[in-house]
Amino acid sequence: MNADSRPAVFVSSPNTLAQKLLSALEQHGFHGLHYPAFEIEWLAASTPPTTPSLIIVTSPNAVAGAKQASLSLPPSAQFIATGKGTAKSLETLGISSATYPDQAGSEGLLKLPELQQYQGQPTWLLTGEGGRGLLEVELPKLGIHFDRIATYARRANNNTQLLRNCIQTTPPAISLATSVEALDNLARISDAATSTRLGNSHWIVSSNRIAQRLQQHWSKAQFTQSKGPDGDALLAACIAWKEEQ
């Protein structure tokens, strides 16, 4: 089967995160199109002076950044991750006890009943520069006040020509979105033809918040929600879409 006869899937994740997913898509009969909407820059983060009872971790990038910065994460703390992929990343630091919600993402994490026992307890939020807006707003409402540790930053890729070339010959049947920042940047740098191709594709989004932002940029775009932002969940959603065609 040649590339032109396979459904094209547009992936906008950074290079470091996209390669495994692109390979899996190819193995399952898709043609991957890749434009990194942003790249990751590791930050020289430092740990707060408090000893945490709870550490909330928002992404595999946050974990990788902690490793890059040689942060000391107290193993005595309870770790709560936003999803399975983040919990698996913590295992590379020797932390195997992290819990995570069935519904991956900030929305799911905020529904975890075990958060209630950490009201008023010292808490760290391990995340990226710019943060997870929903957590930063909602955690204090639950009585959880935290020290924020940013271990990485997203740097926008503004190469309009590269984006245009990526989907000009083969418009994507499916586009994947796992961050608001990626959607914002794609919408900002797309010319009219590129924006039309993206808007006409079927989007797979990893959270309600991302779905809302998608509709702000492409109001008529059709979408489904995956079970999470990790590669396995995105691949499963692509396969399910193809089986329905």
Secondary structure by P-SEA (a helix, b strand, c coil): ccccccbbbbbcccccccaaaaaaaaaabbbbbbbccbbbbbcccccccccccbbbbccaaaaaaaaaacccccccbbbbbccaaaaaaaaaaccccbbbbccccaaaaaaccccccccccbbbbbccccccaaaaaccccccbbbbbbbcbbbbbbcaaaaaaaacccccccbbbbccaaaaaaaaaaccaaaaaaaaacbbbbccaaaaaaaaaacccbbbbbcccccaaaaaaaaaaaaaac
